[in-house]
Amino acid sequence: MSDKDSQWWRDAVIYQVYPRSYADANGDGVGDIAGIRARLGHLRDLGVDAIWMSPWYPSPMADAGYDVADFRDIDPVFGSLAEAEALIEEAHAAGIRMIVDIVPNHISSEHPWFKAALKSKEAKERDYFWFRPGRGENGDEMPTDWRGEFGGTTWTRTPDGSWYLHLFTPEQPDLNWDHPDVRAEFESILRFWFDRGVDGIRIDSAALLLKDPELPEVLEDTPHPFHDLDGVHEVYRAWRRVSDSYGGDRALIGEVWMPDIERFANYLRPDELHAAFNFDLLGCAWDPELMRESVDRTLLAHKAIGAPATWVLSNHDVTRHVTRYGRENTTFSFENNLDGTPVDLELGTRRARAAALLSLSLPGAAYIYQGEELGLWENENIPPEQFQDPMWGRRGHSRDGCRVPLPWTGDEAPFGFTTATPWLPQPAEWKDRTAQAQTGDPNSMLELYRSAIKLRHASLGPEFSWLDLGSSVLAFCRGHDFACVLNMSGAPIALPPHRTVLLASGPLDGDRLPPDTAVWMRLS
C-alpha cells in the first residue's frame, strides 16, 4: 500500500463480510474463511478498497459471534488463525485492506474472565464486570429497571445471590471500563491484530462502554446512565494512540447510534476515532426533502471537525433496503418493526439501484453490506423455529432475514454457497440474483455496482455543491463537471444540459429521467 493511501478511510468503498453467510468451503452449511478466500475475486472485481469482517472469534454464538470468548483466535467453525492471516495477506495482494470487528462493551459468559468471576467473589476478575446486590428485602429484585438493547431485562442473578449487568443477552456480561485491566487488555488486543497486518478496527456499540456507577434509572431530561457518557472518549483517545503508533494508516471506525449529530461528531475529534458509521441516511424515508436534510446534517457535522462522512444503506442488523424502499413506510428503526407489511420488490429494487448511485457519489466513505451488490431483499419467509437471532425472543424482531447466505451459482438453493443445507434458507427467487447470473449482464445490479465503483475512483472531485432542479430532485456536483441527479418525483424530468451520461440506475426516456432513477453525468 502506497503512502498516498495513508488516509484511505476518508473515501474508501468498504464491504462488510458476514462470514457465516458469505461462502462455505467445507460443506457444513456455514460460511468460513476458506470460502472467503475462494471468493475473494468477487470483491477484487467489484473494486472495493477494504473488507470489514464481522466477528470471527471463538464464541458460543449466543449472538452470532458478538459474544466473544477469545479475541486472539478464530472460531473453528470459520477456520484457524493461520487461515485468517493468509486471508489478510491475500487481500492485501489484491489491493484490499482488512478491518476486523472488536466488541468492547461485553464478552462471552464463556470467557475465562467471567468464569473466574463466577467461581469466587474474591477473584480479581470480579471487578472486571458489573456485579451488584439486588434490591428488596432478600435481594431478589434487579438492581435497576434498565431495558436491554435487544429489549428485555439487563440483569441476571448468579447462584451466590448477586446480579450481573448485560445490556444485550445474559450470555454477554458487560465489562467494567472503569477498571485499568480492562482498558489494558483491549489495547493489547488492538496491537495483536495490527501486528498481523490488519488495517482497521470496527468498534461495536462504541457509545455504550461506560456506565454511571450510581446506577440511576433511565429518566427523561436527565443524563442517560449508559449511553454516550463523556468518559468514553478517553478510551478512544488511548486507542488512537495505539493506532497512531503503527504509522498513522490504521483506522478506528465506530458503530455509533446517536440521534444527536453533535454528540455523534464528538467521537470523530482529531485525537479519537478516524470515522464512524452514519446511520442518519439509512433510517431516512425515501423523501427528497428529508434525504437532502440528512446529507446536509451529515456533511456539516463532519466538516466542523475535519472528519470524513460515511454512507450506509444496509448492514447485518437492519432490514435490507430493497425491502425497505418497497414499502409504504420506507424508514428504518428498531422501534419501527417493518416485518410483514406489503413489499413491492420491483419498486424497492429500482430505488435501491438509484440509492447506490447516490451513496457512492456523496463525499466520504461508502459501506456495502454483502449481497446489496446482488440486489438481495430481506427473506421474510424464514419459519420462526429456524430463527437464531436472540433479538427475536427478547424483542419480537429477527435480524436473520438480512443474514441469509449469498447466492453464487446455479438455479436452485443452495446456489453454490455450500454443498450442504445452508444455516438459513435462501428464497428460490434468488436464482436470478446469483453472482453468476448477473455477471456480464449490463442491466444487473452487480454490473451497476462494478461500474459505479470504477467510475467513483476515476471521476469524483473533492468539492460538493447542490444543483437546484426542483424540490423533488436530489442533484449535486462533485468537482467542476460531475453531477449526480436522482428523480424522486412521480413523473419524468428533463436532464440538465450535459456532455455525456456516465451511468444510469435504470433506462432513460431520451433526455428525460424517470421517477426513482439516478444518473451520473458530465455537465456541459
C-alpha angles and dihedrals in degrees: 000000000000129000091248087069093056091117095037093145092069095076106005126136103229123194121206114221114199096197098205089061108031104080135328118217102172098052101242095120094251125099119248144181092266088057091050091050091049091051097040089110089068090062093043091052091045087058101231120163099212144010122225108205116207113223114308099169129121106287141154084231096233086146104021094276098317086109097076123196097179126013093193100062143046126251110250090233086068099036134254140315089253089057091049090052090049090051091052090052094046092048090051090049087055091051094255124130123217129231122185127202119243120191107202103165095071145356134211121286083234092061112116091241094059094042089055091046091054093046096061137012086214095058115116088227089067088079091054089075140044104264113165138165117254127249125249133053094299098029091248096129121086116261091241139005093236115151120227127245087246091041123257129077127326103211132072125190120230127213090260090061099253125116131229129206125241120168089193125027126341086250089063108064113192118244123234104239091187087075115091093216091061092051093047092049094055093046086054090050090053090053091048092060097037087054088057092056101263111158100203148010123225108207116214119219089352097179098054104068102100125059131194102254090214088066097219118184121258106265134168117259093018129096112276111250096224110010118093101338112185094239092067089078092068088059091057093044087058091047090050090055088054094049093045090054088068094066102281100275098095113100133213112206119186131209097220117171099192126153092193104077093200092053087047090054091055089075090060100056113135095264097044133052121351094218142350135203112266107212095174094095093040091060094041122113120245091262126125096220094047093044092050090050089050092052092047093048092049097046093045094050093048095043091055091064100029094246126140119252120233129212123208129175101173142359141169092286103050139064109271111260096235085067097040093051091050094059131085088241104050098180127101132215133139088242091053102066106197099180115130101015116124118279129201099205093186091056092042091051093048090051092044090055090051092046089054091060090045097051094041093054101045117101113270137029124331125213123207120195112215111269098024087096086060094049093244119175131208113282100228094169099076109128108246091235087065095053113118099177112109089212088073094066095041101038108014091243123105123203091195092098091073093043098063114134117268122259111234110163144353136040101274141037134317083037095202093304092113143344089236134055110297116244088243124028121256121219113252088226090069089082086097091047100059118122088239094053092048100044110105094009105120091203096053127108090237094056090045090057093044092051094044095051091048092049091044091060092048107033115036121099121207096245123089128198134159123244117214107228097145137295094282095053129079108207132160143159129235108198122339101314112009115102137179116203122187118186109211095166126101096250139048117275132204115258116238117253108289144166098221144350110240099186138346129199091220142001116305124224098229104286092345126099115221123223119283091017130120131201137192115212148163109244123226 
